[in-house]
Amino acid sequence: MGGFEIVLLLVVQRCEGDTVVCGQGSDELFYGYHKFRVREPDNRDSLRKLQDSVLPREVKMARMFGKELVTPYLNTEVVEIANSIPKWIHLYAG
């Protein structure tokens, strides 16, 4: 379990509401990780990993506590808009 998943576990355990909104995908979409500057040419692999392996575990964890996990940064429209912005703008002009 990664660092964010531990925090998410604590939030879903203690949250009184039925919905937890998280920022998953923001670093991947907007090149927030240092690795994008030095070794990864784009964000596609990181987004794919997030959507295919990380997010399903987190959704399952939230459901175990009767919560719905909402990820607005992974909304199809948001992803399309973010991906339409050239990488150099994200890294150097954003």
Secondary structure, DSSP 8 states (H G I E B T S, - for coil): --HHHHHHHHHHHH--SSEEE--TTHHHHTT-STHHHHT-S-SHHHHHHIIIIIHHHHHHHHHHTT-EEE-GGGSHHHHHHHHHS-HHIIIII-
